[in-house]
Amino acid sequence: MDAKQALADLTEISSQIQAAVVFDDQGKVAASTLEDSRRSDELAKAAGGLLAAADEIKTGESALTQLEVATGDGSVFVVRTGKTVIAATTGSNPTAGLVFYDLKSALRTIKPAAAKKPAVAKKTATAAKKKTAARKPATRKKPDAS
Amino acid sequence: MRRSIAALLGIVGGMLAGAAFIRRQAAHRERADLYFEDGSMLSLTSGSPGAERLLPLAREVIRTTRST
């Protein structure tokens, strides 16, 4: 699944998420719920800055994987898996566990495409489609058999 | 007389408890929770040096999404 579709699904599933952006460790935006690309870049830059600042705060050896910053205006969530980062904003007092779960689910679906080069990602997507198509008849047979 | 004193104490106690609750809620409103790979979590409440660094950056993120 491409990042744009994953974000569309995310905002449909989670009513708490107001805006979201997916970007890599270089700050390059893969997808955003904001229509303006300039604002998407600004959002990715600001979220990347927040993540970098949080990285400096860490006390142990373990890497920072996710964060929530709650302000009076709303909350900011950032989840990182490898080089791919997803950041989202919500209103005040969100259900943090649910938001993290939805963000991680979205990140899991877009991770292969964002982590690899576009040509490789295309092949992976095709292979995934073939696998899905091959599995479908087996799934349909199950209810008939039982 | 005793009843009125008890009622007065009850009202004052309730007001103090309410004020403490509101203050606690306000303190919890602004915070930063950091989650690490090993499962540990660090919660920085408003007023701590870490939170004071992250909160303005988070406000900037929210401002970016809401600006027209």
Backbone of each chain as ProteinMPNN parsed JSONL, in Angstrom:
{"seq_chain_A": "MDAKQALADLTEISSQIQAAVVFDDQGKVAASTLEDSRRSDELAKAAGGLLAAADEIKTGESALTQLEVATGDGSVFVVRTGKTVIAATTGSNPTAGLVFYDLKSALRTIKPAAAKKPAVAKKTATAAKKKTAARKPATRKKPDAS", "coords_chain_A": {"N_chain_A": [[0.845, -1.197, 0.0], [0.508, 2.238, -0.821], [1.875, 5.257, 0.67], [0.13, 7.429, 0.671], [-2.427, 6.33, 0.408], [-2.469, 4.837, 2.727], [-2.509, 6.855, 4.663], [-4.945, 8.005, 4.04], [-6.662, 5.933, 4.743], [-6.047, 5.852, 7.434], [-6.979, 8.339, 8.485], [-9.617, 7.935, 8.031], [-10.245, 5.775, 9.65], [-9.451, 6.624, 12.258], [-10.96, 9.011, 14.075], [-9.892, 10.82, 15.717], [-7.501, 11.803, 14.796], [-6.233, 14.674, 13.36], [-4.436, 15.744, 11.491], [-1.824, 14.357, 9.476], [1.437, 13.143, 8.633], [3.834, 11.474, 6.601], [7.203, 10.761, 6.544], [10.739, 10.511, 5.681], [13.972, 9.777, 7.248], [15.495, 11.823, 6.288], [13.821, 13.89, 6.052], [12.209, 13.968, 3.874], [9.078, 14.154, 2.409], [6.691, 11.605, 2.201], [3.986, 11.223, 2.124], [1.025, 13.128, 2.907], [-1.669, 14.468, 4.862], [-2.287, 17.025, 4.497], [-3.141, 19.348, 2.026], [-1.586, 21.29, 0.792], [1.66, 21.301, -0.387], [3.837, 22.728, 0.542], [3.178, 23.304, 3.19], [3.065, 20.738, 4.107], [5.743, 20.002, 3.963], [6.732, 21.768, 5.87], [5.441, 20.79, 8.119], [6.552, 18.219, 8.314], [9.186, 18.943, 8.752], [8.999, 20.308, 11.193], [8.014, 18.26, 12.851], [10.096, 16.459, 12.609], [12.085, 17.939, 13.845], [11.089, 17.986, 16.432], [11.269, 15.279, 17.068], [14.038, 14.938, 16.923], [14.862, 16.601, 18.994], [13.724, 15.247, 21.117], [15.155, 12.899, 20.965], [17.598, 13.708, 21.947], [17.075, 13.973, 24.59], [16.874, 11.463, 25.664], [17.702, 8.968, 28.078], [18.862, 6.431, 28.457], [20.447, 3.645, 26.682], [18.735, 2.634, 24.87], [16.811, 3.058, 21.863], [14.708, 5.806, 20.871], [11.378, 5.3, 20.077], [8.737, 6.157, 19.835], [6.623, 8.983, 20.557], [4.606, 11.202, 22.53], [3.397, 14.409, 22.746], [1.609, 16.411, 24.777], [-0.237, 19.307, 24.575], [-1.894, 22.374, 25.51], [-3.382, 23.054, 23.309], [-3.69, 20.771, 21.851], [-2.547, 17.451, 20.881], [0.598, 15.997, 19.882], [1.728, 13.318, 18.031], [4.337, 11.069, 17.374], [5.729, 8.454, 15.568], [8.271, 6.137, 14.987], [9.776, 3.908, 12.729], [12.5, 2.281, 11.873], [13.808, 4.002, 9.167], [11.589, 5.358, 8.528], [9.095, 7.694, 9.361], [6.135, 8.613, 11.065], [3.961, 11.237, 11.722], [1.459, 12.798, 13.689], [-1.324, 14.938, 14.457], [-3.644, 15.696, 17.065], [-6.757, 16.574, 18.731], [-7.405, 17.992, 22.017], [-6.819, 15.915, 24.903], [-6.655, 13.152, 23.744], [-7.21, 9.596, 23.057], [-4.551, 8.06, 23.821], [-3.387, 5.474, 23.502], [-4.938, 4.293, 21.503], [-4.472, 5.995, 19.342], [-1.701, 5.678, 18.966], [-1.715, 2.976, 18.257], [-3.166, 3.019, 15.839], [-1.458, 4.62, 14.305], [0.871, 3.064, 14.228], [-0.1, 0.831, 12.903], [-0.691, 1.952, 10.414], [1.857, 2.728, 9.651], [3.086, 0.259, 9.432], [1.864, -0.777, 7.184], [2.778, 0.856, 5.152], [5.454, 0.709, 5.293], [7.236, -1.102, 3.701], [7.189, 0.057, 1.105], [8.11, 2.665, 1.556], [10.626, 2.269, 2.604], [12.211, 1.09, 0.657], [13.674, 1.508, -2.677], [11.817, 3.208, -5.304], [11.47, 1.54, -7.679], [11.965, -1.039, -6.749], [10.051, -1.168, -4.817], [7.773, -1.191, -6.367], [7.922, -3.694, -7.555], [7.688, -5.253, -5.289], [5.121, -4.591, -4.474], [3.671, -5.647, -6.601], [4.276, -8.334, -6.332], [3.12, -8.787, -3.873], [0.449, -8.424, -4.514], [0.087, -10.588, -6.237], [0.491, -12.677, -4.471], [-1.64, -12.269, -2.726], [-3.763, -12.683, -4.452], [-3.363, -15.332, -5.026], [-3.878, -16.471, -2.592], [-6.527, -15.96, -2.09], [-8.548, -17.818, -3.288], [-8.22, -20.07, -1.64], [-9.042, -19.11, 0.842], [-11.696, -18.662, 0.33], [-12.619, -21.217, -0.046], [-12.685, -22.382, 2.418], [-15.106, -21.774, 4.062], [-16.995, -23.203, 2.584], [-16.136, -25.831, 2.788], [-16.493, -26.431, 5.494]], "CA_chain_A": [[0.0, 0.0, 0.0], [1.331, 3.442, -0.823], [1.742, 6.076, 1.885], [-1.042, 8.305, 0.568], [-3.596, 5.493, 0.696], [-2.393, 4.479, 4.153], [-2.958, 8.02, 5.434], [-6.39, 8.15, 3.801], [-7.295, 4.913, 5.597], [-5.812, 6.242, 8.831], [-7.891, 9.426, 8.878], [-10.975, 7.39, 7.992], [-10.395, 4.899, 10.825], [-9.293, 7.367, 13.502], [-11.579, 10.338, 14.035], [-9.118, 11.72, 16.597], [-6.362, 12.381, 14.072], [-6.616, 15.849, 12.576], [-3.496, 15.848, 10.364], [-0.737, 13.376, 9.591], [2.441, 13.196, 7.569], [4.83, 10.402, 6.595], [8.45, 11.25, 5.959], [11.892, 9.671, 6.018], [14.918, 10.392, 8.183], [16.061, 13.018, 5.665], [12.772, 14.909, 6.04], [11.489, 13.926, 2.599], [7.687, 13.772, 2.657], [6.155, 10.526, 1.35], [2.548, 11.503, 2.006], [0.516, 14.033, 3.939], [-3.103, 14.746, 4.769], [-2.406, 18.438, 4.133], [-3.139, 19.46, 0.563], [-0.48, 22.171, 0.395], [2.943, 20.599, -0.232], [4.74, 23.566, 1.354], [2.8, 23.082, 4.595], [3.451, 19.347, 4.429], [7.187, 20.046, 4.224], [6.905, 22.461, 7.159], [4.982, 19.865, 9.165], [7.575, 17.165, 8.431], [10.382, 19.573, 9.34], [8.706, 20.586, 12.612], [7.918, 16.967, 13.545], [11.466, 15.936, 12.639], [12.785, 18.71, 14.881], [10.578, 17.505, 17.718], [11.851, 13.945, 17.278], [15.476, 15.123, 17.17], [14.994, 17.164, 20.342], [13.391, 14.164, 22.058], [16.289, 11.969, 20.901], [18.669, 14.239, 22.795], [16.666, 13.86, 26.008], [16.893, 10.059, 26.118], [18.638, 8.746, 29.183], [19.557, 5.144, 28.334], [21.012, 3.251, 25.391], [17.649, 2.247, 23.985], [16.399, 4.097, 20.907], [13.363, 6.365, 20.996], [10.546, 4.784, 18.98], [7.504, 6.938, 19.691], [6.427, 10.021, 21.579], [3.386, 12.019, 22.542], [3.523, 15.656, 23.492], [0.277, 16.974, 24.972], [-0.256, 20.736, 24.884], [-3.249, 22.876, 25.741], [-4.066, 23.159, 22.01], [-3.832, 19.449, 21.251], [-1.396, 16.57, 21.086], [1.398, 15.597, 18.721], [2.216, 11.941, 18.131], [5.355, 10.702, 16.379], [6.146, 7.05, 15.654], [9.377, 5.895, 14.048], [10.199, 2.522, 12.497], [13.645, 2.37, 10.956], [14.0, 5.353, 8.642], [10.287, 5.95, 8.227], [8.466, 8.366, 10.51], [4.772, 9.137, 10.871], [3.612, 12.216, 12.759], [0.042, 13.173, 13.611], [-1.827, 15.847, 15.495], [-5.025, 15.432, 17.514], [-7.277, 17.59, 19.638], [-7.012, 17.797, 23.417], [-7.191, 14.669, 25.596], [-6.949, 12.005, 22.88], [-6.938, 8.267, 23.623], [-3.18, 7.877, 23.307], [-3.15, 4.084, 23.093], [-5.599, 4.048, 20.217], [-3.779, 6.777, 18.312], [-0.434, 4.979, 18.704], [-2.033, 1.722, 17.567], [-3.527, 3.35, 14.457], [-0.263, 5.122, 13.614], [1.768, 1.92, 13.995], [-0.726, 0.01, 11.863], [-0.487, 2.656, 9.143], [3.296, 2.673, 9.348], [3.384, -1.125, 9.043], [1.389, -1.019, 5.818], [3.542, 1.636, 4.169], [6.894, 0.543, 5.538], [8.037, -1.66, 2.609], [7.293, 0.989, -0.015], [8.886, 3.846, 1.945], [11.992, 1.897, 2.95], [12.974, 0.686, -0.521], [13.622, 2.41, -3.819], [10.529, 3.08, -5.98], [11.41, 0.409, -8.602], [11.888, -2.251, -5.934], [8.76, -1.108, -4.135], [6.774, -1.556, -7.353], [7.994, -5.151, -7.674], [7.159, -5.804, -4.029], [3.672, -4.417, -4.501], [3.141, -6.612, -7.565], [4.409, -9.65, -5.708], [2.116, -8.862, -2.808], [-0.848, -8.602, -5.169], [0.031, -11.965, -6.727], [0.33, -13.539, -3.284], [-2.998, -12.086, -2.232], [-4.643, -13.324, -5.417], [-3.179, -16.78, -4.902], [-4.45, -16.909, -1.311], [-7.974, -15.725, -2.039], [-9.401, -18.992, -3.474], [-8.108, -20.949, -0.467], [-9.862, -18.513, 1.9], [-13.116, -18.839, -0.024], [-12.998, -22.628, 0.033], [-12.862, -22.783, 3.824], [-16.483, -21.821, 4.545], [-17.735, -24.253, 1.861], [-15.708, -27.132, 3.295], [-17.007, -26.683, 6.849]], "C_chain_A": [[0.88, 1.246, 0.0], [0.961, 4.329, 0.371], [0.478, 6.928, 1.868], [-2.323, 7.541, 0.924], [-3.647, 5.122, 2.178], [-2.876, 5.638, 5.028], [-4.453, 8.263, 5.25], [-7.161, 7.162, 4.669], [-7.2, 5.309, 7.063], [-6.808, 7.309, 9.289], [-9.351, 8.969, 8.848], [-11.259, 6.554, 9.246], [-10.413, 5.714, 12.115], [-9.863, 8.773, 13.383], [-10.787, 11.339, 14.868], [-7.994, 12.427, 15.852], [-6.826, 13.508, 13.15], [-5.729, 16.019, 11.346], [-2.374, 14.84, 10.576], [0.205, 13.508, 8.407], [3.403, 12.013, 7.733], [6.071, 10.934, 5.906], [9.593, 10.339, 6.373], [12.867, 10.426, 6.917], [15.63, 11.624, 7.607], [15.04, 14.168, 5.615], [11.962, 14.933, 4.766], [10.087, 13.372, 2.825], [7.245, 12.699, 1.66], [4.664, 10.725, 1.112], [2.112, 12.398, 3.147], [-0.981, 14.212, 3.771], [-3.345, 16.211, 4.403], [-2.286, 18.552, 2.607], [-1.961, 20.278, 0.05], [0.865, 21.478, 0.667], [3.939, 21.388, 0.621], [4.46, 23.358, 2.85], [3.159, 21.669, 5.047], [4.938, 19.283, 4.759], [7.47, 20.681, 5.589], [6.525, 21.544, 8.32], [6.027, 18.766, 9.4], [8.826, 17.719, 9.116], [10.185, 19.806, 10.846], [8.65, 19.283, 13.424], [9.297, 16.311, 13.656], [12.3, 16.631, 13.706], [12.383, 18.267, 16.271], [11.201, 16.155, 18.067], [13.347, 14.049, 17.607], [15.727, 15.659, 18.578], [14.721, 16.095, 21.394], [14.518, 13.13, 22.109], [17.416, 12.406, 21.839], [18.359, 14.088, 24.287], [16.879, 12.46, 26.541], [18.025, 9.803, 27.115], [19.453, 7.461, 29.033], [20.114, 4.903, 26.949], [19.913, 2.968, 24.364], [17.171, 3.406, 23.121], [14.962, 4.535, 21.163], [12.537, 5.883, 19.807], [9.274, 5.588, 18.769], [7.384, 7.96, 20.809], [5.065, 10.666, 21.436], [3.678, 13.272, 23.333], [2.132, 16.283, 23.561], [0.395, 18.444, 25.355], [-1.706, 21.153, 25.137], [-4.066, 22.935, 24.455], [-4.356, 21.808, 21.372], [-2.576, 18.626, 21.49], [-0.691, 16.274, 19.761], [1.919, 14.193, 18.992], [3.246, 11.705, 17.032], [5.745, 9.25, 16.629], [7.202, 6.806, 14.585], [9.652, 4.394, 13.963], [11.301, 2.576, 11.453], [13.847, 3.805, 10.494], [12.685, 6.068, 8.357], [9.639, 6.493, 9.498], [7.056, 8.785, 10.134], [4.468, 10.066, 12.046], [2.155, 12.607, 12.571], [-0.314, 14.136, 14.719], [-3.275, 15.477, 15.815], [-5.503, 16.628, 18.328], [-6.801, 17.3, 21.063], [-7.551, 16.475, 23.97], [-7.55, 13.518, 24.661], [-6.719, 10.685, 23.633], [-5.601, 7.819, 23.047], [-2.92, 6.471, 22.778], [-3.735, 3.785, 21.729], [-4.876, 4.767, 19.078], [-2.456, 6.105, 17.953], [-0.682, 3.697, 17.906], [-2.341, 1.994, 16.089], [-2.311, 3.827, 13.666], [0.693, 3.975, 13.283], [1.215, 1.001, 12.91], [-0.504, 0.64, 10.49], [0.973, 2.562, 8.707], [3.699, 1.279, 8.867], [2.97, -1.375, 7.594], [2.225, -0.281, 4.783], [5.035, 1.408, 4.282], [7.682, -0.024, 4.349], [8.236, -0.678, 1.462], [8.187, 2.167, 0.322], [10.35, 3.501, 2.184], [12.846, 1.577, 1.726], [12.862, 1.71, -1.635], [12.316, 2.188, -4.566], [10.417, 1.847, -6.882], [11.233, -0.903, -7.841], [10.525, -2.315, -5.257], [7.648, -1.561, -5.074], [6.705, -3.079, -7.492], [7.371, -5.82, -6.448], [5.64, -5.729, -4.017], [3.027, -5.424, -5.453], [3.162, -8.009, -6.975], [3.36, -9.848, -4.623], [0.733, -9.101, -3.381], [-1.021, -10.041, -5.632], [-0.216, -12.935, -5.579], [-1.09, -13.483, -2.765], [-3.986, -12.81, -3.144], [-4.561, -14.844, -5.284], [-3.848, -17.314, -3.629], [-5.969, -16.848, -1.308], [-8.823, -16.983, -2.245], [-9.391, -19.924, -2.273], [-8.995, -20.455, 0.669], [-11.35, -18.741, 1.613], [-13.565, -20.297, 0.162], [-13.339, -23.053, 1.452], [-14.312, -22.838, 4.293], [-17.29, -22.944, 3.871], [-17.437, -25.639, 2.434], [-16.325, -27.467, 4.648], [-18.511, -26.64, 6.933]], "O_chain_A": [[1.872, 1.313, 0.725], [-0.095, 4.18, 0.986], [-0.166, 7.13, 2.898], [-3.183, 8.045, 1.646], [-4.711, 5.097, 2.796], [-3.573, 5.421, 6.019], [-5.143, 8.674, 6.183], [-8.185, 7.508, 5.259], [-8.142, 5.126, 7.834], [-7.406, 7.189, 10.358], [-10.207, 9.528, 9.534], [-12.346, 6.611, 9.821], [-11.283, 5.522, 12.964], [-9.315, 9.62, 12.677], [-10.977, 12.549, 14.748], [-7.583, 13.523, 16.234], [-7.684, 13.322, 12.288], [-6.213, 16.396, 10.279], [-2.021, 14.513, 11.709], [-0.19, 13.933, 7.321], [3.736, 11.61, 8.848], [5.994, 11.491, 4.811], [9.459, 9.512, 7.275], [12.618, 11.57, 7.299], [16.282, 12.371, 8.335], [15.363, 15.277, 5.19], [11.119, 15.81, 4.58], [9.917, 12.274, 3.356], [7.398, 12.853, 0.449], [4.15, 10.432, 0.033], [2.735, 12.432, 4.209], [-1.501, 14.118, 2.659], [-4.458, 16.595, 4.044], [-1.427, 17.921, 1.992], [-1.407, 19.983, -1.009], [1.167, 21.115, 1.804], [4.769, 20.813, 1.325], [5.38, 23.252, 3.66], [3.508, 21.436, 6.204], [5.349, 18.607, 5.702], [8.314, 20.212, 6.352], [7.188, 21.518, 9.357], [6.343, 18.431, 10.541], [9.442, 17.052, 9.948], [11.073, 19.538, 11.656], [9.17, 19.212, 14.537], [9.621, 15.688, 14.667], [13.113, 16.003, 14.384], [13.213, 18.179, 17.176], [11.608, 15.918, 19.204], [13.85, 13.329, 18.468], [16.661, 15.242, 19.263], [15.389, 16.037, 22.426], [14.801, 12.559, 23.163], [18.096, 11.576, 22.443], [19.259, 14.078, 25.127], [17.047, 12.278, 27.747], [19.127, 10.34, 27.005], [20.613, 7.414, 29.441], [20.24, 5.825, 26.143], [20.133, 3.051, 23.156], [17.124, 4.557, 23.554], [14.121, 3.754, 21.607], [12.95, 6.039, 18.658], [8.784, 5.691, 17.645], [7.98, 7.807, 21.875], [4.461, 10.67, 20.363], [4.155, 13.203, 24.466], [1.55, 16.641, 22.537], [1.048, 18.786, 26.342], [-2.626, 20.349, 24.985], [-5.295, 22.875, 24.494], [-5.175, 21.712, 20.458], [-1.665, 19.045, 22.203], [-1.293, 16.298, 18.687], [2.48, 13.919, 20.054], [3.039, 12.105, 15.886], [6.053, 8.864, 17.757], [7.049, 7.213, 13.433], [9.748, 3.704, 14.978], [11.052, 2.882, 10.287], [14.032, 4.711, 11.306], [12.674, 7.243, 7.988], [9.636, 5.852, 10.549], [6.811, 9.254, 9.023], [4.69, 9.719, 13.206], [1.673, 12.733, 11.445], [0.311, 14.151, 15.78], [-4.023, 15.011, 14.956], [-4.75, 17.569, 18.579], [-5.913, 16.476, 21.281], [-8.602, 15.991, 23.55], [-8.641, 12.96, 24.77], [-6.113, 10.667, 24.704], [-5.526, 7.277, 21.944], [-2.302, 6.302, 21.727], [-3.116, 3.112, 20.905], [-4.694, 4.213, 17.994], [-2.125, 5.975, 16.774], [0.069, 3.382, 16.983], [-1.847, 1.297, 15.203], [-2.152, 3.48, 12.496], [1.255, 3.924, 12.189], [1.967, 0.461, 12.099], [-0.17, -0.05, 9.526], [1.271, 2.342, 7.533], [4.556, 1.143, 7.993], [3.647, -2.101, 6.866], [2.364, -0.75, 3.653], [5.799, 1.876, 3.438], [8.726, 0.535, 4.011], [9.331, -0.588, 0.907], [8.946, 2.627, -0.531], [11.225, 4.345, 1.989], [14.062, 1.767, 1.749], [12.071, 2.65, -1.562], [11.746, 1.1, -4.487], [9.39, 1.169, -6.865], [10.451, -1.766, -8.24], [9.924, -3.384, -5.142], [6.701, -2.225, -4.654], [5.629, -3.676, -7.541], [6.639, -6.803, -6.553], [4.959, -6.67, -3.608], [1.973, -5.984, -5.155], [2.202, -8.768, -7.098], [2.79, -10.929, -4.475], [-0.06, -9.866, -2.832], [-2.08, -10.648, -5.466], [-1.007, -13.872, -5.685], [-1.678, -14.505, -2.409], [-4.92, -13.463, -2.677], [-5.564, -15.546, -5.413], [-4.32, -18.45, -3.589], [-6.621, -17.609, -0.593], [-9.743, -17.216, -1.461], [-10.418, -20.502, -1.92], [-9.62, -21.247, 1.373], [-12.147, -18.978, 2.52], [-14.722, -20.572, 0.48], [-14.156, -23.947, 1.675], [-14.724, -23.845, 4.869], [-18.155, -23.557, 4.497], [-18.316, -26.492, 2.555], [-16.643, -28.623, 4.927], [-19.075, -26.834, 8.01]]}, "seq_chain_B": "MRRSIAALLGIVGGMLAGAAFIRRQAAHRERADLYFEDGSMLSLTSGSPGAERLLPLAREVIRTTRST", "coords_chain_B": {"N_chain_B": [[-25.277, 24.645, 66.209], [-22.952, 23.034, 66.144], [-23.585, 21.6, 63.87], [-23.588, 23.541, 61.882], [-20.899, 24.252, 61.905], [-19.73, 21.86, 61.108], [-20.823, 21.671, 58.556], [-19.681, 23.899, 57.374], [-16.977, 23.216, 57.513], [-17.056, 21.028, 55.841], [-17.712, 22.213, 53.384], [-15.47, 23.864, 52.969], [-13.469, 21.899, 52.904], [-14.286, 20.483, 50.637], [-13.935, 22.446, 48.684], [-11.164, 22.79, 48.772], [-10.315, 20.238, 48.006], [-11.397, 20.183, 45.43], [-9.951, 22.269, 44.238], [-7.377, 21.205, 44.358], [-7.707, 19.012, 42.694], [-8.288, 20.23, 40.219], [-5.895, 21.606, 39.825], [-4.151, 19.489, 39.586], [-5.132, 18.247, 37.317], [-4.608, 20.239, 35.448], [-1.85, 20.271, 35.509], [-1.311, 17.816, 34.403], [-2.166, 18.162, 31.881], [-0.356, 19.391, 30.065], [2.34, 17.771, 28.834], [5.087, 15.533, 28.058], [5.514, 12.42, 26.689], [7.806, 9.919, 26.321], [8.665, 7.074, 24.507], [10.575, 4.149, 24.528], [12.663, 1.745, 22.727], [13.199, -0.526, 24.275], [10.963, -0.808, 25.793], [10.699, 0.901, 27.887], [9.497, 3.967, 29.404], [9.401, 7.485, 29.436], [8.123, 10.104, 31.188], [7.593, 13.449, 30.904], [6.727, 16.138, 32.723], [5.003, 19.291, 32.565], [7.069, 22.033, 33.111], [9.39, 20.744, 33.71], [12.82, 20.564, 32.526], [13.153, 19.098, 30.115], [10.521, 18.87, 29.079], [9.922, 21.548, 28.757], [11.469, 22.112, 26.612], [10.435, 20.516, 24.595], [7.69, 21.131, 24.412], [7.256, 23.755, 23.146], [8.082, 23.091, 20.547], [6.229, 21.15, 19.855], [3.928, 22.698, 19.889], [4.482, 24.275, 17.726], [4.32, 22.391, 15.681], [1.574, 21.797, 15.775], [0.544, 24.303, 15.178], [1.404, 24.558, 12.559], [-0.215, 22.726, 11.235], [-2.666, 23.867, 11.501], [-2.608, 26.402, 10.459], [-3.666, 28.707, 7.916]], "CA_chain_B": [[-23.943, 25.256, 66.122], [-22.016, 21.995, 65.689], [-23.963, 21.264, 62.497], [-23.118, 24.59, 60.959], [-19.43, 24.156, 61.829], [-19.442, 20.676, 60.29], [-21.178, 22.013, 57.174], [-18.657, 24.843, 56.915], [-15.747, 22.443, 57.289], [-17.298, 20.205, 54.65], [-17.632, 23.075, 52.202], [-14.054, 24.258, 52.796], [-12.747, 20.69, 52.477], [-14.664, 20.219, 49.243], [-13.296, 23.468, 47.835], [-9.725, 22.486, 48.714], [-10.162, 19.025, 47.191], [-11.674, 20.577, 44.039], [-8.814, 23.069, 43.75], [-6.25, 20.282, 44.157], [-8.023, 18.198, 41.522], [-8.132, 21.071, 39.029], [-4.462, 21.873, 39.666], [-3.532, 18.238, 39.132], [-5.555, 18.056, 35.927], [-3.893, 21.235, 34.641], [-0.448, 19.845, 35.426], [-1.246, 16.656, 33.521], [-2.581, 18.544, 30.529], [0.826, 19.61, 29.221], [3.397, 16.816, 29.18], [5.701, 14.812, 26.949], [5.764, 11.012, 27.01], [8.749, 9.333, 25.367], [8.651, 5.605, 24.582], [11.823, 3.613, 23.981], [12.615, 0.425, 22.101], [13.225, -1.589, 25.293], [9.694, -0.82, 26.507], [10.666, 1.907, 28.953], [8.804, 5.204, 29.056], [9.804, 8.646, 30.229], [7.077, 11.118, 31.153], [8.112, 14.757, 31.328], [5.606, 17.034, 32.998], [5.229, 20.713, 32.316], [7.941, 22.632, 34.121], [10.694, 20.071, 33.679], [13.62, 21.106, 31.418], [12.872, 18.363, 28.874], [9.198, 19.254, 28.585], [9.979, 22.954, 28.337], [12.113, 22.128, 25.295], [9.594, 19.826, 23.606], [6.361, 21.732, 24.278], [7.19, 24.775, 22.084], [8.211, 22.422, 19.248], [4.931, 20.507, 19.591], [2.984, 23.779, 19.556], [4.823, 24.676, 16.366], [3.753, 21.348, 14.805], [0.111, 21.989, 15.747], [0.313, 25.577, 14.476], [1.623, 24.296, 11.136], [-1.365, 22.008, 10.667], [-3.895, 24.674, 11.591], [-2.471, 27.69, 9.767], [-4.334, 28.694, 6.597]], "C_chain_B": [[-22.913, 24.264, 65.555], [-22.278, 21.636, 64.223], [-23.427, 22.283, 61.507], [-21.595, 24.568, 60.813], [-19.025, 22.983, 60.944], [-19.719, 20.964, 58.815], [-20.119, 22.935, 56.57], [-17.347, 24.129, 56.611], [-15.863, 21.584, 56.032], [-17.159, 21.004, 53.374], [-16.18, 23.464, 51.908], [-13.223, 23.074, 52.299], [-13.016, 20.359, 51.032], [-13.99, 21.18, 48.281], [-11.808, 23.183, 47.675], [-9.463, 21.264, 47.838], [-10.379, 19.342, 45.715], [-10.51, 21.344, 43.436], [-7.609, 22.177, 43.468], [-6.451, 19.434, 42.909], [-7.798, 18.989, 40.231], [-6.652, 21.343, 38.748], [-3.744, 20.64, 39.109], [-3.865, 17.97, 37.66], [-4.782, 18.987, 34.998], [-2.436, 20.828, 34.462], [-0.288, 18.684, 34.462], [-1.546, 17.022, 32.076], [-1.37, 18.72, 29.613], [1.958, 18.699, 29.69], [3.959, 16.205, 27.918], [6.013, 13.401, 27.417], [6.653, 10.421, 25.92], [8.796, 7.827, 25.577], [9.881, 5.068, 23.865], [11.67, 2.165, 23.528], [12.552, -0.715, 23.131], [11.949, -1.646, 26.132], [9.603, 0.204, 27.619], [9.992, 3.183, 28.452], [9.235, 6.325, 29.995], [8.728, 9.712, 30.08], [7.623, 12.422, 31.725], [6.933, 15.698, 31.521], [6.013, 18.488, 32.768], [6.033, 21.326, 33.465], [9.308, 21.991, 34.163], [11.48, 20.576, 32.457], [13.326, 20.431, 30.075], [11.553, 18.777, 28.256], [9.207, 20.687, 28.072], [10.654, 23.095, 26.962], [11.188, 21.554, 24.214], [8.253, 20.52, 23.365], [6.294, 22.835, 23.211], [7.281, 24.159, 20.681], [6.893, 21.745, 18.858], [3.884, 21.556, 19.218], [3.214, 24.255, 18.124], [4.244, 23.682, 15.35], [2.247, 21.556, 14.652], [-0.237, 23.264, 14.971], [0.442, 25.372, 12.961], [0.403, 23.628, 10.502], [-2.624, 22.879, 10.622], [-3.803, 26.014, 10.877], [-3.089, 27.587, 8.388], [-3.45, 29.294, 5.518]], "O_chain_B": [[-22.136, 24.575, 64.653], [-21.354, 21.401, 63.444], [-22.892, 21.943, 60.452], [-21.065, 24.832, 59.734], [-18.103, 23.088, 60.136], [-18.957, 20.559, 57.938], [-19.716, 22.776, 55.418], [-16.694, 24.392, 55.6], [-14.909, 21.433, 55.268], [-16.566, 20.542, 52.399], [-15.722, 23.403, 50.767], [-12.39, 23.214, 51.404], [-12.107, 20.0, 50.283], [-13.532, 20.79, 47.206], [-11.255, 23.316, 46.583], [-8.528, 21.244, 47.038], [-9.654, 18.848, 44.852], [-10.124, 21.116, 42.29], [-6.907, 22.361, 42.474], [-5.509, 19.167, 42.163], [-7.199, 18.49, 39.278], [-6.21, 21.318, 37.6], [-2.848, 20.749, 38.272], [-3.021, 17.537, 36.876], [-4.356, 18.592, 33.912], [-1.858, 21.019, 33.393], [0.732, 18.567, 33.782], [-1.215, 16.273, 31.157], [-1.381, 18.23, 28.483], [2.467, 18.841, 30.802], [3.384, 16.34, 26.838], [6.696, 13.209, 28.423], [6.294, 10.425, 24.743], [8.95, 7.36, 26.705], [10.191, 5.473, 22.745], [10.718, 1.467, 23.877], [11.924, -1.745, 22.883], [11.857, -2.435, 27.073], [8.547, 0.364, 28.232], [9.924, 3.443, 27.251], [9.407, 6.119, 31.196], [8.453, 10.172, 28.972], [8.054, 12.484, 32.877], [6.223, 16.011, 30.565], [7.191, 18.845, 32.777], [5.703, 21.148, 34.638], [10.279, 22.611, 34.598], [10.877, 20.973, 31.46], [13.256, 21.09, 29.038], [11.471, 19.01, 27.05], [8.569, 20.996, 27.066], [10.433, 24.073, 26.248], [11.16, 22.034, 23.081], [7.735, 20.503, 22.248], [5.343, 22.847, 22.429], [6.643, 24.638, 19.744], [6.491, 21.762, 17.695], [3.055, 21.328, 18.338], [2.272, 24.593, 17.407], [3.742, 24.077, 14.298], [1.712, 21.5, 13.544], [-1.198, 23.29, 14.203], [-0.32, 25.946, 12.182], [0.038, 23.934, 9.367], [-3.523, 22.654, 9.812], [-4.816, 26.693, 10.706], [-3.052, 26.531, 7.757], [-3.853, 29.362, 4.357]]}, "name": "protein", "num_of_chains": 2, "seq": "MDAKQALADLTEISSQIQAAVVFDDQGKVAASTLEDSRRSDELAKAAGGLLAAADEIKTGESALTQLEVATGDGSVFVVRTGKTVIAATTGSNPTAGLVFYDLKSALRTIKPAAAKKPAVAKKTATAAKKKTAARKPATRKKPDASMRRSIAALLGIVGGMLAGAAFIRRQAAHRERADLYFEDGSMLSLTSGSPGAERLLPLAREVIRTTRST"}
